[in-house]
Amino acid sequence: MVRSLAKECGLEDKVDFTGIHRHPPHENNKSNKPRILKIPFSDTKSRDIFLYSFRKCVKSLPNVPKNITARRDMTQYELNILYNLRKQAYDLNVRENLFKYFVVDLEIRKMSHPKPLKEKKVSA
């Protein structure tokens, strides 16, 4: 899958295929959620090109699952900031009852055309 994505993005020669590895599963992870896959690139420019074109490449490959995501590697400090920003964006969305705020590159952004929030169905 990584090889086909890299080829579709035009970066097959920039990926170190021998360095690709999966993170081990968490001890308390009982879900079937896929583990993180680390893909090393020869330079940061190639990594940035891959991240920028990733969504388009996934859509054009029928054998790749459509619900996968990609992001750059982050330190624990950056991850904590990311999680806090996502929480803030969620709280703002709930307050306005719109899907209006989202997080990109450790920054909260505002949609130009917000959408109504989906209502949660309460089971009785």
ChimeraX attribute file (.defattr): number of C-alpha atoms within 10 A of each C-alpha:
attribute: neighborCount
match mode: 1-to-1
recipient: residues
	/A:1	10
	/A:2	14
	/A:3	13
	/A:4	16
	/A:5	19
	/A:6	18
	/A:7	15
	/A:8	18
	/A:9	20
	/A:10	15
	/A:11	18
	/A:12	17
	/A:13	13
	/A:14	17
	/A:15	21
	/A:16	12
	/A:17	14
	/A:18	8
	/A:19	10
	/A:20	13
	/A:21	12
	/A:22	11
	/A:23	10
	/A:24	9
	/A:25	12
	/A:26	8
	/A:27	6
	/A:28	6
	/A:29	8
	/A:30	8
	/A:31	6
	/A:32	6
	/A:33	8
	/A:34	10
	/A:35	11
	/A:36	13
	/A:37	13
	/A:38	15
	/A:39	19
	/A:40	18
	/A:41	20
	/A:42	12
	/A:43	10
	/A:44	11
	/A:45	11
	/A:46	19
	/A:47	18
	/A:48	14
	/A:49	13
	/A:50	24
	/A:51	15
	/A:52	14
	/A:53	14
	/A:54	19
	/A:55	16
	/A:56	11
	/A:57	19
	/A:58	20
	/A:59	12
	/A:60	12
	/A:61	14
	/A:62	9
	/A:63	10
	/A:64	15
	/A:65	11
	/A:66	12
	/A:67	7
	/A:68	10
	/A:69	11
	/A:70	14
	/A:71	13
	/A:72	13
	/A:73	11
	/A:74	10
	/A:75	9
	/A:76	9
	/A:77	8
	/A:78	13
	/A:79	13
	/A:80	12
	/A:81	14
	/A:82	19
	/A:83	13
	/A:84	13
	/A:85	18
	/A:86	19
	/A:87	14
	/A:88	16
	/A:89	21
	/A:90	17
	/A:91	13
	/A:92	16
	/A:93	19
	/A:94	14
	/A:95	9
	/A:96	12
	/A:97	15
	/A:98	15
	/A:99	19
	/A:100	20
	/A:101	20
	/A:102	18
	/A:103	17
	/A:104	10
	/A:105	10
	/A:106	14
	/A:107	13
	/A:108	14
	/A:109	13
	/A:110	13
	/A:111	10
	/A:112	8
	/A:113	7
	/A:114	13
	/A:115	12
	/A:116	11
	/A:117	13
	/A:118	9
	/A:119	7
	/A:120	6
	/A:121	6
	/A:122	5
	/A:123	4
	/A:124	3
